[in-house]
Amino acid sequence: MKEVFTTNGFEFRKLKLADAPIILKQVKKMHQLYSEKSTETLRSIQKDIRKSWAEMRYKKRYQYGIIFQNNFIGTITATPNFQNKRCELGYYIAPDYWGKEIFHKMLNAFILSLFKQNFNKVYFRVRSDNPRGIKALEKFGAEKEGIIRAYFHEKEKDIDAYYFGILKKEFKD
C-alpha cells in the first residue's frame, strides 16, 4: 500500500502532525452533534499520528488523511490482512461534508484502489447505535455479515458491533 495516492478526485495521504488541529476541531464538532463529551486533545491526536507512522512502516495499519478539493475532510484507516486478501476499513468524515454524497465517492475510490491491489474483500465494523453509519454502508452496497454482541461497553451499557463486507466480485465501480 502506498503512502500517498490520488484517485477519482481524492488524495489519500499519510497523516502529518500539522493535521492534528484540523482533526481535533472536526472530532469535537462530531461529539457536539451527538451530545457526547470529547476526550481528545491536540497531544493525544499527535500521539496517534506518530503511532500511525510506525504502523505504516511495519505494514500493520495505514491511516490516511482524505483531501477533497484541497480540503482535509477526514481520515480513513486500512488494516490489511495480506495473506487472506482482505482489509478492514474505518473512517470518519467531517460533519461539514455529511449528506453530500462525498462519502460514497470517497469510499468507492478507496475500495477500488484496494481491489486493484489484489484484495478480495473489504469489511467494516460499525456500532449498533450508529444508524447513520449503518445506513451509509447499506446504501453503499455492503452486506451485513454478522453481529458481535457486547463488543463495546460504555457508561454501564453493552453495545453490539455489526460487521459489513463487500467482495471484489460484488463491487460495482
ChimeraX commands (.cxc) that place a marker at each C-alpha (Angstrom):
marker #1 position 0.00,0.00,0.00 radius 0.5
marker #1 position 1.27,3.45,-0.87 radius 0.5
marker #1 position 1.80,6.41,1.47 radius 0.5
marker #1 position 0.13,8.82,-0.95 radius 0.5
marker #1 position -2.18,8.24,-3.88 radius 0.5
marker #1 position -4.78,10.17,-5.83 radius 0.5
marker #1 position -7.87,8.66,-7.41 radius 0.5
marker #1 position -11.24,9.98,-8.61 radius 0.5
marker #1 position -10.64,13.49,-7.28 radius 0.5
marker #1 position -9.49,12.38,-3.81 radius 0.5
marker #1 position -5.99,12.43,-2.39 radius 0.5
marker #1 position -5.23,9.88,0.32 radius 0.5
marker #1 position -2.00,10.67,2.12 radius 0.5
marker #1 position -0.06,9.77,5.21 radius 0.5
marker #1 position -1.16,11.93,8.13 radius 0.5
marker #1 position 1.01,14.89,9.16 radius 0.5
marker #1 position 1.37,16.46,12.59 radius 0.5
marker #1 position 0.01,19.65,11.02 radius 0.5
marker #1 position -3.29,17.77,10.50 radius 0.5
marker #1 position -3.81,17.35,14.26 radius 0.5
marker #1 position -5.55,20.72,14.91 radius 0.5
marker #1 position -7.92,20.15,11.98 radius 0.5
marker #1 position -8.73,16.62,13.16 radius 0.5
marker #1 position -9.31,17.86,16.71 radius 0.5
marker #1 position -11.73,20.53,15.51 radius 0.5
marker #1 position -13.64,18.05,13.31 radius 0.5
marker #1 position -13.85,15.37,16.02 radius 0.5
marker #1 position -15.05,17.87,18.62 radius 0.5
marker #1 position -17.78,19.01,16.24 radius 0.5
marker #1 position -18.92,15.38,15.77 radius 0.5
marker #1 position -19.07,14.88,19.54 radius 0.5
marker #1 position -21.15,18.05,19.91 radius 0.5
marker #1 position -23.63,16.84,17.29 radius 0.5
marker #1 position -24.09,13.60,19.23 radius 0.5
marker #1 position -24.12,15.38,22.62 radius 0.5
marker #1 position -21.05,13.44,23.68 radius 0.5
marker #1 position -18.10,14.58,25.72 radius 0.5
marker #1 position -14.91,14.83,23.70 radius 0.5
marker #1 position -11.83,13.40,25.40 radius 0.5
marker #1 position -9.41,14.06,22.55 radius 0.5
marker #1 position -6.65,16.62,22.93 radius 0.5
marker #1 position -4.14,18.01,20.47 radius 0.5
marker #1 position -1.44,15.97,22.20 radius 0.5
marker #1 position -3.45,12.71,22.04 radius 0.5
marker #1 position -4.13,13.18,18.33 radius 0.5
marker #1 position -0.46,13.95,17.63 radius 0.5
marker #1 position 0.46,10.78,19.54 radius 0.5
marker #1 position -1.99,8.78,17.41 radius 0.5
marker #1 position -0.49,10.25,14.23 radius 0.5
marker #1 position 3.04,9.26,15.30 radius 0.5
marker #1 position 1.78,5.77,16.14 radius 0.5
marker #1 position 0.17,5.54,12.68 radius 0.5
marker #1 position 3.57,6.25,11.07 radius 0.5
marker #1 position 5.14,3.28,12.85 radius 0.5
marker #1 position 2.21,1.04,11.93 radius 0.5
marker #1 position 2.54,2.09,8.29 radius 0.5
marker #1 position 6.25,1.37,8.35 radius 0.5
marker #1 position 5.58,-2.17,9.62 radius 0.5
marker #1 position 2.61,-2.65,7.24 radius 0.5
marker #1 position 0.15,-3.25,10.08 radius 0.5
marker #1 position -2.23,-0.37,9.55 radius 0.5
marker #1 position -2.43,2.52,7.09 radius 0.5
marker #1 position -4.08,5.74,8.23 radius 0.5
marker #1 position -4.66,8.37,5.58 radius 0.5
marker #1 position -5.87,11.92,5.56 radius 0.5
marker #1 position -8.59,12.43,2.97 radius 0.5
marker #1 position -8.19,15.54,0.82 radius 0.5
marker #1 position -11.04,16.67,-1.41 radius 0.5
marker #1 position -10.93,19.92,-3.38 radius 0.5
marker #1 position -7.87,20.97,-1.32 radius 0.5
marker #1 position -9.75,20.46,1.97 radius 0.5
marker #1 position -8.93,17.95,4.70 radius 0.5
marker #1 position -12.28,16.20,5.11 radius 0.5
marker #1 position -11.48,13.23,7.36 radius 0.5
marker #1 position -9.43,10.10,7.74 radius 0.5
marker #1 position -9.60,6.52,6.56 radius 0.5
marker #1 position -7.75,3.62,8.14 radius 0.5
marker #1 position -6.96,0.38,6.35 radius 0.5
marker #1 position -5.92,-2.68,8.34 radius 0.5
marker #1 position -4.81,-5.23,5.74 radius 0.5
marker #1 position -4.55,-8.99,6.03 radius 0.5
marker #1 position -2.31,-9.66,3.05 radius 0.5
marker #1 position -2.34,-13.45,3.47 radius 0.5
marker #1 position -6.13,-13.69,3.27 radius 0.5
marker #1 position -6.51,-10.80,0.81 radius 0.5
marker #1 position -8.92,-8.80,2.96 radius 0.5
marker #1 position -8.83,-5.37,4.53 radius 0.5
marker #1 position -10.81,-3.76,7.36 radius 0.5
marker #1 position -11.65,-0.10,6.88 radius 0.5
marker #1 position -12.51,2.54,9.44 radius 0.5
marker #1 position -13.21,6.17,8.63 radius 0.5
marker #1 position -14.64,9.47,9.69 radius 0.5
marker #1 position -15.85,12.30,7.52 radius 0.5
marker #1 position -16.09,15.82,8.97 radius 0.5
marker #1 position -19.71,16.85,9.68 radius 0.5
marker #1 position -19.49,19.71,7.17 radius 0.5
marker #1 position -19.31,17.06,4.44 radius 0.5
marker #1 position -22.15,14.81,5.62 radius 0.5
marker #1 position -25.12,14.27,3.30 radius 0.5
marker #1 position -23.32,15.48,0.18 radius 0.5
marker #1 position -22.57,12.09,-1.45 radius 0.5
marker #1 position -18.86,12.70,-0.80 radius 0.5
marker #1 position -18.70,9.65,1.47 radius 0.5
marker #1 position -19.84,7.29,-1.30 radius 0.5
marker #1 position -17.47,8.79,-3.86 radius 0.5
marker #1 position -14.56,8.66,-1.40 radius 0.5
marker #1 position -15.28,5.10,-0.28 radius 0.5
marker #1 position -15.73,3.95,-3.87 radius 0.5
marker #1 position -12.37,5.44,-4.85 radius 0.5
marker #1 position -10.55,3.92,-1.88 radius 0.5
marker #1 position -12.08,0.44,-2.23 radius 0.5
marker #1 position -11.40,0.42,-5.96 radius 0.5
marker #1 position -7.72,1.07,-5.19 radius 0.5
marker #1 position -7.71,-1.87,-2.73 radius 0.5
marker #1 position -9.28,-4.25,-5.24 radius 0.5
marker #1 position -6.69,-3.17,-7.82 radius 0.5
marker #1 position -4.03,-4.18,-5.26 radius 0.5
marker #1 position -5.37,-7.74,-5.25 radius 0.5
marker #1 position -7.53,-7.60,-2.12 radius 0.5
marker #1 position -10.64,-9.77,-2.41 radius 0.5
marker #1 position -12.73,-8.41,0.47 radius 0.5
marker #1 position -13.21,-5.15,2.34 radius 0.5
marker #1 position -15.09,-5.07,5.60 radius 0.5
marker #1 position -16.25,-2.62,8.24 radius 0.5
marker #1 position -17.17,-2.78,11.91 radius 0.5
marker #1 position -19.89,-0.33,12.96 radius 0.5
marker #1 position -21.56,0.26,16.30 radius 0.5
marker #1 position -25.18,-0.86,16.54 radius 0.5
marker #1 position -26.08,2.56,17.96 radius 0.5
marker #1 position -24.80,4.35,14.83 radius 0.5
marker #1 position -27.82,4.34,12.47 radius 0.5
marker #1 position -26.22,6.92,10.16 radius 0.5
marker #1 position -23.15,4.70,9.68 radius 0.5
marker #1 position -25.24,1.57,9.17 radius 0.5
marker #1 position -27.45,3.29,6.60 radius 0.5
marker #1 position -24.43,4.66,4.72 radius 0.5
marker #1 position -22.84,1.21,4.41 radius 0.5
marker #1 position -26.12,-0.40,3.35 radius 0.5
marker #1 position -26.65,2.33,0.75 radius 0.5
marker #1 position -23.11,1.75,-0.47 radius 0.5
marker #1 position -23.92,-1.92,-1.06 radius 0.5
marker #1 position -22.04,-3.56,1.80 radius 0.5
marker #1 position -23.72,-6.67,3.19 radius 0.5
marker #1 position -24.37,-7.10,6.89 radius 0.5
marker #1 position -22.40,-10.23,7.71 radius 0.5
marker #1 position -22.68,-10.59,11.44 radius 0.5
marker #1 position -23.11,-9.23,14.92 radius 0.5
marker #1 position -20.67,-9.35,17.78 radius 0.5
marker #1 position -22.72,-8.91,20.90 radius 0.5
marker #1 position -21.49,-6.55,23.63 radius 0.5
marker #1 position -18.40,-5.59,21.60 radius 0.5
marker #1 position -18.27,-2.17,23.25 radius 0.5
marker #1 position -19.05,-1.30,26.85 radius 0.5
marker #1 position -19.68,2.35,27.69 radius 0.5
marker #1 position -21.50,4.06,30.52 radius 0.5
marker #1 position -22.58,0.73,32.01 radius 0.5
marker #1 position -24.14,-0.24,28.69 radius 0.5
marker #1 position -23.23,-3.01,26.25 radius 0.5
marker #1 position -23.21,-2.05,22.58 radius 0.5
marker #1 position -23.12,-4.58,19.76 radius 0.5
marker #1 position -20.88,-4.31,16.71 radius 0.5
marker #1 position -22.14,-5.10,13.22 radius 0.5
marker #1 position -19.80,-6.33,10.53 radius 0.5
marker #1 position -20.44,-5.31,6.93 radius 0.5
marker #1 position -18.46,-6.54,3.96 radius 0.5
marker #1 position -18.15,-6.27,0.23 radius 0.5
marker #1 position -16.41,-8.72,-2.08 radius 0.5
marker #1 position -14.44,-7.78,-5.16 radius 0.5
marker #1 position -16.85,-9.74,-7.37 radius 0.5
marker #1 position -19.82,-7.82,-5.92 radius 0.5
marker #1 position -18.26,-4.38,-6.20 radius 0.5
marker #1 position -19.91,-2.03,-8.67 radius 0.5
marker #1 position -17.49,0.70,-9.69 radius 0.5
marker link #1:1,2 radius 0.2
marker link #1:2,3 radius 0.2
marker link #1:3,4 radius 0.2
marker link #1:4,5 radius 0.2
marker link #1:5,6 radius 0.2
marker link #1:6,7 radius 0.2
marker link #1:7,8 radius 0.2
marker link #1:8,9 radius 0.2
marker link #1:9,10 radius 0.2
marker link #1:10,11 radius 0.2
marker link #1:11,12 radius 0.2
marker link #1:12,13 radius 0.2
marker link #1:13,14 radius 0.2
marker link #1:14,15 radius 0.2
marker link #1:15,16 radius 0.2
marker link #1:16,17 radius 0.2
marker link #1:17,18 radius 0.2
marker link #1:18,19 radius 0.2
marker link #1:19,20 radius 0.2
marker link #1:20,21 radius 0.2
marker link #1:21,22 radius 0.2
marker link #1:22,23 radius 0.2
marker link #1:23,24 radius 0.2
marker link #1:24,25 radius 0.2
marker link #1:25,26 radius 0.2
marker link #1:26,27 radius 0.2
marker link #1:27,28 radius 0.2
marker link #1:28,29 radius 0.2
marker link #1:29,30 radius 0.2
marker link #1:30,31 radius 0.2
marker link #1:31,32 radius 0.2
marker link #1:32,33 radius 0.2
marker link #1:33,34 radius 0.2
marker link #1:34,35 radius 0.2
marker link #1:35,36 radius 0.2
marker link #1:36,37 radius 0.2
marker link #1:37,38 radius 0.2
marker link #1:38,39 radius 0.2
marker link #1:39,40 radius 0.2
marker link #1:40,41 radius 0.2
marker link #1:41,42 radius 0.2
marker link #1:42,43 radius 0.2
marker link #1:43,44 radius 0.2
marker link #1:44,45 radius 0.2
marker link #1:45,46 radius 0.2
marker link #1:46,47 radius 0.2
marker link #1:47,48 radius 0.2
marker link #1:48,49 radius 0.2
marker link #1:49,50 radius 0.2
marker link #1:50,51 radius 0.2
marker link #1:51,52 radius 0.2
marker link #1:52,53 radius 0.2
marker link #1:53,54 radius 0.2
marker link #1:54,55 radius 0.2
marker link #1:55,56 radius 0.2
marker link #1:56,57 radius 0.2
marker link #1:57,58 radius 0.2
marker link #1:58,59 radius 0.2
marker link #1:59,60 radius 0.2
marker link #1:60,61 radius 0.2
marker link #1:61,62 radius 0.2
marker link #1:62,63 radius 0.2
marker link #1:63,64 radius 0.2
marker link #1:64,65 radius 0.2
marker link #1:65,66 radius 0.2
marker link #1:66,67 radius 0.2
marker link #1:67,68 radius 0.2
marker link #1:68,69 radius 0.2
marker link #1:69,70 radius 0.2
marker link #1:70,71 radius 0.2
marker link #1:71,72 radius 0.2
marker link #1:72,73 radius 0.2
marker link #1:73,74 radius 0.2
marker link #1:74,75 radius 0.2
marker link #1:75,76 radius 0.2
marker link #1:76,77 radius 0.2
marker link #1:77,78 radius 0.2
marker link #1:78,79 radius 0.2
marker link #1:79,80 radius 0.2
marker link #1:80,81 radius 0.2
marker link #1:81,82 radius 0.2
marker link #1:82,83 radius 0.2
marker link #1:83,84 radius 0.2
marker link #1:84,85 radius 0.2
marker link #1:85,86 radius 0.2
marker link #1:86,87 radius 0.2
marker link #1:87,88 radius 0.2
marker link #1:88,89 radius 0.2
marker link #1:89,90 radius 0.2
marker link #1:90,91 radius 0.2
marker link #1:91,92 radius 0.2
marker link #1:92,93 radius 0.2
marker link #1:93,94 radius 0.2
marker link #1:94,95 radius 0.2
marker link #1:95,96 radius 0.2
marker link #1:96,97 radius 0.2
marker link #1:97,98 radius 0.2
marker link #1:98,99 radius 0.2
marker link #1:99,100 radius 0.2
marker link #1:100,101 radius 0.2
marker link #1:101,102 radius 0.2
marker link #1:102,103 radius 0.2
marker link #1:103,104 radius 0.2
marker link #1:104,105 radius 0.2
marker link #1:105,106 radius 0.2
marker link #1:106,107 radius 0.2
marker link #1:107,108 radius 0.2
marker link #1:108,109 radius 0.2
marker link #1:109,110 radius 0.2
marker link #1:110,111 radius 0.2
marker link #1:111,112 radius 0.2
marker link #1:112,113 radius 0.2
marker link #1:113,114 radius 0.2
marker link #1:114,115 radius 0.2
marker link #1:115,116 radius 0.2
marker link #1:116,117 radius 0.2
marker link #1:117,118 radius 0.2
marker link #1:118,119 radius 0.2
marker link #1:119,120 radius 0.2
marker link #1:120,121 radius 0.2
marker link #1:121,122 radius 0.2
marker link #1:122,123 radius 0.2
marker link #1:123,124 radius 0.2
marker link #1:124,125 radius 0.2
marker link #1:125,126 radius 0.2
marker link #1:126,127 radius 0.2
marker link #1:127,128 radius 0.2
marker link #1:128,129 radius 0.2
marker link #1:129,130 radius 0.2
marker link #1:130,131 radius 0.2
marker link #1:131,132 radius 0.2
marker link #1:132,133 radius 0.2
marker link #1:133,134 radius 0.2
marker link #1:134,135 radius 0.2
marker link #1:135,136 radius 0.2
marker link #1:136,137 radius 0.2
marker link #1:137,138 radius 0.2
marker link #1:138,139 radius 0.2
marker link #1:139,140 radius 0.2
marker link #1:140,141 radius 0.2
marker link #1:141,142 radius 0.2
marker link #1:142,143 radius 0.2
marker link #1:143,144 radius 0.2
marker link #1:144,145 radius 0.2
marker link #1:145,146 radius 0.2
marker link #1:146,147 radius 0.2
marker link #1:147,148 radius 0.2
marker link #1:148,149 radius 0.2
marker link #1:149,150 radius 0.2
marker link #1:150,151 radius 0.2
marker link #1:151,152 radius 0.2
marker link #1:152,153 radius 0.2
marker link #1:153,154 radius 0.2
marker link #1:154,155 radius 0.2
marker link #1:155,156 radius 0.2
marker link #1:156,157 radius 0.2
marker link #1:157,158 radius 0.2
marker link #1:158,159 radius 0.2
marker link #1:159,160 radius 0.2
marker link #1:160,161 radius 0.2
marker link #1:161,162 radius 0.2
marker link #1:162,163 radius 0.2
marker link #1:163,164 radius 0.2
marker link #1:164,165 radius 0.2
marker link #1:165,166 radius 0.2
marker link #1:166,167 radius 0.2
marker link #1:167,168 radius 0.2
marker link #1:168,169 radius 0.2
marker link #1:169,170 radius 0.2
marker link #1:170,171 radius 0.2
marker link #1:171,172 radius 0.2
marker link #1:172,173 radius 0.2
view
